[in-house]
């Protein structure tokens, strides 16, 4: 049986020691430059939420890559030493059924 590559929407949340808001926004901008296909990046100064689309045969494949994203870009984008505190991965067909803002009803 051949596996089908599916589209997944990923929301990765990281948090840690608070930064000056301008420094946190600058770090998120550098991440967006390192990884130009991010859907959205937002920060509050002590948390960041990164949203993007990915492809994979299974949610586990996509989750493995998503969990490494922050660490892999920490040095090149000069990201804060924050840790992953949340991960949501939703198959495209499920996300398409959500209200237009992509949030839970």
C-alpha positions in Angstrom: 0.0 0.0 0.0 1.5 3.3 -1.1 1.5 6.2 1.4 0.0 9.4 0.3 1.7 12.7 1.1 -0.8 15.0 2.9 -0.8 18.7 3.7 -0.6 19.7 7.4 -1.0 23.0 9.2 1.5 23.3 12.0 1.4 25.7 15.0 4.5 25.6 17.1 4.6 27.6 20.4 7.8 28.4 22.2 8.3 30.3 25.5 11.0 31.3 27.8 12.7 34.2 29.6 11.0 37.5 28.6 12.8 39.7 26.0 12.4 43.3 25.1 9.4 43.2 22.6 11.6 44.8 19.9 14.3 42.1 20.3 11.7 39.3 20.2 10.1 40.8 17.0 13.5 41.1 15.4 14.3 37.4 16.2 11.0 36.4 14.6 11.8 38.4 11.6 15.1 36.7 11.2 13.4 33.3 11.6 11.0 34.3 8.8 14.0 35.2 6.6 15.7 31.9 7.4 12.5 30.0 6.6 10.6 32.1 4.1 7.5 29.9 3.8 6.1 30.5 7.3 2.4 31.3 7.3 2.6 33.6 10.3 4.9 34.4 13.3 3.8 36.3 16.4 5.4 37.1 19.7 4.5 38.6 23.1 8.1 39.0 24.3 8.1 35.7 26.3 6.3 33.4 23.8 6.2 33.0 20.1 3.7 31.2 17.9 4.9 30.0 14.5 2.4 28.8 11.9 3.2 27.1 8.7 2.2 24.4 6.2 4.1 21.2 5.7 3.8 18.0 3.8 4.3 14.5 5.1 2.9 11.0 5.0 2.0 11.0 8.6 1.5 13.5 11.4 4.5 11.9 13.2 6.7 12.8 10.3 5.6 16.4 10.3 5.8 16.6 14.2 9.4 15.4 14.1 10.4 18.2 11.8 8.4 20.8 13.6 9.9 20.0 17.0 13.4 20.6 15.5 12.5 23.9 13.8 13.3 26.2 16.7 16.6 24.5 17.6 17.8 24.3 14.0 17.3 28.0 13.4 18.4 29.2 16.9 21.9 30.1 15.9 21.4 31.4 12.3 18.4 33.5 13.3 19.8 34.4 16.7 16.7 33.1 18.4 16.1 33.3 22.2 16.9 30.2 24.3 13.3 29.3 24.5 11.7 25.8 24.6 8.8 24.3 22.7 5.8 24.4 24.9 3.1 23.6 22.4 2.5 21.9 19.1 -0.7 21.5 17.0 -0.7 19.7 13.7 -4.0 19.5 11.8 -4.5 17.8 8.4 -5.6 20.3 5.7 -9.1 18.8 5.3 -9.8 19.3 9.0 -8.4 22.8 9.1 -10.4 23.8 6.1 -13.6 23.0 8.1 -12.7 25.5 10.8 -14.0 29.1 10.8 -12.1 31.3 8.4 -9.5 32.5 11.0 -8.3 28.9 11.5 -9.2 28.9 15.3 -11.4 26.4 17.1 -15.1 27.2 17.2 
